[in-house]
């Protein structure tokens, strides 16, 4: 049951991230810079979490702090590289290349932690990736590799690292502390980049009611709640399955963009979304190879996680 609830939580995270596409669009339309939006997004989320849990946070252990910082660095680099990439490439290319993390995650886990996924999880990420390609395809427009695409590829690598590393440490760490530290780390790094690039708070040409409304929404729902759900859920599921579920973000993003009137409804939305949903369904059912049913992956207890290397990861 914990595994089912974990998968549902991951799916809800993807829905919340999907709402972030029109949210980010409207926040940018109000005149805010991408760097300022990221700064407010991570800062508000981490401050609220600290105010709610400051006694617990102040008692954190050193190893949880280190793990949270590493996770936060991966998260910041992924988001920032994606933001830069979006300025030099098309949204479709940005979404297409970012989605390659779904293929990278099982191999990241295998290489870093010797955690070999079940054979079906070598196949389903590719099916999911094809779905994302179809979902983001625009007739008459091909894909070309540009500077922005290079930054987006970096983004996908760090999203894969974030998922693989979070899968490891979420099982042996305090989830709330881990969530706070990673968001706070991303907020601090955003502040440094904001001061280096923007230099000052946006001026009077900003549509502040719209800007603040959407930025606060991004901070509360697409960051604070979403990353808590993801971090908590990865205690009871695998990083590869989480990647498959989270990739449905592109489907929900497209749906909410259509509802908001930002993008048109196309047949590729149906076809791509169907492939993604097929991957999600297949990840939950047993698949037989050579007459032997696949064994469901059991949640790993905190006392069993260290059996990979004999040591706890930092």
N, C-alpha and C positions, 0 to 999 in steps of 0.2 A: 504493500500500500504506500509505503514511503517513496518507493521508486515512481509509482504512478503520480503521486502528489508532486514529486520533484519535476517530472516531465511536464505536468500541467503548469507548474510555476515557471518553467523555462519558456513554455509557449506563451504564457501571459507576459513575460518579459519581452518576447518578440513583438507582441501586440503593442505594448507600451512604446517600444522603440519605433514601431511602425508609425505611431501617431507623431513621433518626433520629426518625421520628414516634413509634413505640412507645418509643424510647429517651428522648425528651423527656417523654413521658407518664409513664413510670416515675420519671424524675428529679424531676418536679414532684410526683408522688404521695409521694415520700420526704420532702417538706417543704421543698425548696429553692425559692428565688424565681427567677423567670425571669432577672432581671438577674445573679444570682450564677452561674447555669448558663452564661450567655453569657460571663461573665468567665472562669470556669474553662476553658470550652471553647476560647476563643481564646488564653488565656494558656499553657495546657499545650501546645497545638499549636505556638505560636511559640517557646517555650522549648526544646522537643525539637528543632525544626528548627535553632535557633541552635547548640545543643550539637553537632549533627551536622555543621554547615557553617560554624562560626564564622570560620574563616580566610577562606573565600570571601565571607562576608557582610561582614566588616570591610574587604574590598577593593572594596566596591560603589561604583559610580559615582553621582554626584549625580543624574543624570537617572533612573537606576533607582530611587533613593530617592524622588524626587518622584512618579514614575509609581506606585510601590507605595503611597505615602501616599494618592494620589487614589483608587486602586482600593479601598484599605482603608476610606476614608471612605464610599464608595458602599456597600460591604459592610456596614459597621456600621449606617448609617442604615436600610438595607433590613431587616436582622435586628431592629433595635430597634423600628422602626415596626410590623413584623409582630407582635412580642411584645406591644406595647401594644394593637394592634388585637385580638389574640386575647382580651384581657381584657374587651373591650366588645362583642364580636360572637360569632357562632357559629363553630365550627370549619369548617363547610361554607362559610359566607360568606368566612371568612378564606382558605381554599384557593381558592375560586372567584375572588376578586378578585386574589389574589396571582398566579394563573395568567395574568392579562391581560398579564404581561410578555412572553409568547410572541408576542403581537400587536404589542407596542410595539417589540421589538428591531430588526426590519428597517427600521422608519421612523427609529429613533434613529440607526442606522448611516448611513442615507441623509442625514439632516439634519446630523449632526455631521461625518461624514467623506466625504460625497458618494459613498458606496459603495452603488450601486443593486443590490439583490438580483435574482436571476433571477425571472421572473414567477411560477414555481410557489411561490416562497417568500413571495409575497404571499397565496397561497391556503392553503397547508398550515398556517400558524399559526392561521387561523380554524377549520380542521377540528380541529386539536389542541385549541383552546380549547373547541369544542363538546364534545369528548370529556371534558375536565375538568369542564365544567358537568354533563354526564350522570353522571360518576363521583361528583360531590359532591352530587347531588340527593337530597333526602329527601322522599318522598311526604307530602303534606299540610302541608309547611312551605315557605313562600315566602321570597324574599329581600327584605329591607328595608334601606335605606341608613341606617346609624347613625354615631355618632362613631368607633366601632371600624372600620367600613368605610372611613371617610375615612383613618384611619391606615394601613389595609391597602392602600389605593390608592397612598398615598405609597410604601409598601414596594415595590409592583410597579414603580413608576417607577424607583426606585433599583436594583432588580434588573436592569431593562432597561438602565440606564446602566452598571451593572457589567459586564454581558455585552458590550455594544457597545464600551466602552472597553478591556476586557480583550482583546477580539478584535484591537484595534488595537495595543496595546503589547506583547502577548505575543510578537509576531512580531519585535520589535526589542529585546527585553530578555532578561536572564538569568532563565529561568523560576524557578529555585530562589530567587533573591534577590527576585523579584517576589512569589512565594508568601509568603516570610517577612515582607516588609515589609507586605503587605496584612493578614496575620493579626496581626502585632504592632501595627499601627495600630488595628485593631478591638479588640484586647485593651486598649490604653491608653485608648481612648474608653469601653470597657465599665467600666474601673476608675473613671473620673471619674463616670460615671452611677451606678455601684453605690454609691460613697461619698456621692453626693448624695441617693440615694433610700433605700437600705437602711441605710447608715451603719455597719454592723458585720457581722461574720461571723455566720451563723445559729447559733442556740443548741443546746441539748441535745435538743430535741424532734425533731431530724432523724434519720431512719433512715440513719446514715452508711454502712454497708456497701453498701446499695442505691444511695444517692445518689452515692457516689464511684465505684462500679462503672460506672453508666450515664453519669455525667458524663465519666469518662475515656474510655469508649467513644466518646462524641460527639466528644471532642477529637481522638482518634487517627484514627478511621475516617471520621467524618462531616465532619471539618474538615481535619486535616492531610493525610491521603491523598486525600480527595475534591477539595480545592482545588488540590493539586499536579496531580492528573490533569486537572482542568478547565483549569488554566492552561497545562499542557504541550500538551494536545489542541488548544486554540484557536490554536496556531501553524499547524495544518494543516487547519483546517476554518473554516467561516464562523459568525458570531455567530447568524445566523438558524437555521441547521441545529442549532447547539448549543442554542439555546432550545427547539427542537422536541424534541430528545432529552432535555434536562433536565426538560422538563415531564412526562415519564413518571415523575418523582419522585412525583407524586400517585398514580399507578397502583401503584407499588411500595409506597408508604406505606400505601395501602388494603389491599394484599395482606398485608403484614407485620402490619398491625393486626388483620386477620381471623385470621391464623395465631396471633397472641398472645392472641386472644379478647377484644380491646378493642372491636372493631366486628363487626357481623353481615355475613355474605356476602349480597349482593343482586344482582339482575339488572342493576342500574345499573353495578355494578363490571365486569361482563362487557361491556356495551355501551360504556361510557365507555372502558374499557381497550382495546377493539377499535378504536375511532376513533383513539386515541393511537398504537397500534401501526401502524395503517394510514398515519398521517402519517409515522411514522419510516421505514416501508418505501418510501413514495412519494418521500421526500427522497433516497433512495439510487438511484432509477431515473431514466432519461431520460424526459422528457415532451415530446412534439412539439407545437409551436404553429405553425399555418399551414404545415404540411409541413416545418418546419425542426426538427431535433433540438436539444434543449437542449445547450449546451456545458458540460461538467463544469468546475466552478470549480477552478482550479489553485492550489496553495499559493503564497502570496506570499513571496518571499525577503526577507530584511532589507534588501537593497539596492534593492528595488523598492517598498517600502512608502511611502517618502516622496514618491512620484510624485504623490500626491493633492494635496498642498499645497506641495511644494517644501521643507518643513521637517519635522523630526521633532517629534511631539507630546511634551508634557511628561507 
